[in-house]
């Protein structure tokens, strides 16, 4: 954001990293900008490792499941999809060839089909542009190495509160005790507001959060995201190698010497 035109002319950079957060209630103990704060931190780490252009966080996204809580601001899902499309297109037009989107908010489900469609569209148009989505749960398979609760810890719980205790402990307030832990299926947010499903807006176990867990979670998310990017590159090389070597003969091709057998 602080780079000048001269900086872009002098530096070879074809990758941009876009953090996508959210502005939504996170109970009485965490700021409404929690998802944006976390997304910015991860995106900054990725941009440093990739020598990439770090874009400002897209803070307002798809948070309709928190609409009944004052302070929540959201876009419609299709609006968010169009915003991402326009950002990717503006980057492509000015010379970037890869956009990496890291979302810190699980409710931004619309990003997955949006990214898939963008990549197919660019391929069909013969344009060398790729968009990659790194979801907020990229480290889900290994988070049990750090946190106690891997189930029913969906929002402002042990994981997010731990990260915020590490990043900005002065912004974390006392947890308001709930008489019960929400255990409804996650997709109930398609039908009910989170503040109706929970008592204080958090869905998880923030009372078990620590700053040390937060530090370790951030490192795990960063490394998992980077490994995901490397996995995509490895798969691309495998596919390209297969295409360059030509099609593998089928068994019928090897056996037949003149047309198809009846």
N, C-alpha and C positions, 0 to 999 in steps of 0.2 A: 504494500500500500504506500510505502514511502519511497519506492523506486521512481526514477525519472525516465523520460524517453531515452535519454543518453545511456542509462544503465541497460535498458533492454536491447539497444543497438550494439552494445559492447559485449553482452553476455550471450552465449549459446544456451538457450533454454527452450525446450519444446514441450515441457510438462507443467501443468498447473494443478494445484491441490485446492479443492473447495470444501471447507467445513460447513456442514449444515446442522444447525442446532434446533432450538425451539424456545418459545417464550410461553411457559405454561406453569401452573401451580405445581409445587413439589412439597406439599405439606407445609406445616408451620416452621420447619427447621431449615429448609433449603431455599435458595433464591429461585425466582421464576426463570432465570437465565442459566440454570445448571447445565442443561444439555448443550447450550452454546459454549459455555466455558470449557466443558470437557472436550467437545468437538474441536475447538480452537487449539487446545493443547496437543491433541493427537495429530491434527493436520500440520501444526508447526513442526513437530518431530519428523513427520514423513517428508515434509518439504526440505528440511535440512539434510536428511539422508539422501534425498533424490536430487538435490540442487535444483529444486523446482520453484515455480512462482506460487507463493502463498497468497491466495485470495482472501479478502475479508469474509468473515462468517456470514452465511445466510441464516440469520437468527430466527426469523418468523417462518414457520413451516406448517405442517399438517398436525394440528393439536385439537381437533374438534371434540375429542373425547374428554377434554378438560374445559369445555366452553362455559360451564356453569360457574366456574371459579373466576372471580374478578382478578384481572392482571394477566390472564391468558389471552394471547392474540394469535390468530391462526389464519392460514390460507386454505382454500378448498384444495382437495387433492389434485384436481386437474389443473388448477392454477400453478401449483408447485411444479407439476410436470412441465408446463409451458415455460416457467422461469428457468428450469434446468436446461431445457432445450435451447433457449435463447442464449444462455451463458456459454454453453458448449459451442454454439454456432459463432458467437462473437470471438471466442478464443481461436477457433479454427480459421476464421477469416484473417486474423492478424498473424498467423504463422504457428500457432501451437498445434501439436499433433496428439496430445494425450491430456485428458482431464480425469483426475482422480477425485471422486466425491467420497468424503467420509461423513456419515451421518451419526450424530450423537443421540438421535431420537428414534426409538423403535417404531413409533407411529408413522414414520415416513415411508410406509410400505409402497407407496406409488412410485418411489424411485427405482425399484427393481424392474418393473416392465418398461419404465421410461428409458432406462439405460440400455436395456435389451433392444428396444425399438430404434434408439439412436444409432447403435452400432450396426444394425442391419441396414438402416437407411444410408449411412455413410458408405457402407460396403457396396450397396447397389448403385450409388452415385459415383463410385470409383474414387472416393476421397480418403486420403490417409489421415483419418482422425479416429481416435478410440476414446470411449468413456468407460471408466471402471468405477464400480460401486463397492465401497467397503462398509459393511453394515455395522451397527453399534454392537452387535453380539458376536463379532468376529472371533473373540476369545472364549466363547461360551463353553467349548469342549474342555478347556483347561482351568476355568475359573474356580472349580472345586479345589484346586491346589492352594487357593488363597482364602476364599470366603467359606463361611459355614453353610450358608443357604444358597443353593443353586436352583431351588424350586420356589415359586411364589415370592420372588424378590424382584418385582418388575419395575417399580417406580419409586425413586427416592428412598430406597431401602439400604441394605448393607453395602452394596457395591457403589452406588452413586454417592452415598453419604461418606464412605471411606475416601473416595477420590476427592471430594470437596474438602474433607478434613486435611488432606495433603496439599491441595492447591491453594485454598483460601480459607483456613480455619476460622478467621475472623468473621466470615460470612455464614457460618453454620451456627444455628441457634438450637435451643433445647428441643428435644423430641417430645411431642405431645403423646402421652401413652394412649393406645387404643385398647378397647376392651376385648377385641378379637382381631386376629390376622385374616386379611382377605384371602380366600382360597378359591374364588370363582375362576372358571376357565378364562384365559386371557382374552379370548374373542368375545367375551361378554361386553367388552368396550364397544362392540358394534351396535349394542342395544341400550347401554346405560352409560351415564357419565361416571368418571372415576370417583368423583366426590360422593356419588350415590352408593358405589360398591364399597368404598372405604369410609372411615370415620373422619380422618384428618387429611385425606388426600394422598397419603403414601401407602404403597403396596409392597410391603416387605418388612425387613428387620433392621431399621437404622440404628437401633440401640446396640447392635453388635459391630458397628463400624469403628475402624481405627485409621489413623493417618498412615500407619505402616502398610496396612492392607491396600490403601489407596495408592501409595507409591508403587507397590508391586503390581497392582492391577493396571496402572498406566503403562508400565514397562511391558507387561504381558500383551496388552492391546496393541502397543506399537510394534512389538516383534511379530505378533500374529498377523497384523496388517501387512507388514513388509514381506513376511513369508507367503502371504496370499498373492501379492504382486509378483514375487519370484516364481510362484507356481504357475501363474498365467503365462509368464515368459517361457518357462520350460515347456509348457504344453504347446505354445505357439511354435517353438523350434521343432518339436516333435512332429507337428502337423506339416510344417513347411518341408521338413526333411522327407516325409512320406510323399508329399506332392512332387518334389523334385526327382524322386527316384522312379516315378511313374506308377501306374496301377499294378497291383499284384494280380497275376493271372488266376482266374477261378479254376476249380478242378475240372469243370466242363470244358474250359478252353484248352487245358493241357491234354485232355483225352480226345477231343474231337478233331478230326482232320478234314472234315468237309461238311459244314452245315450242322444243323441240329439233328439229333437222333429222334426218331419217332417214338 
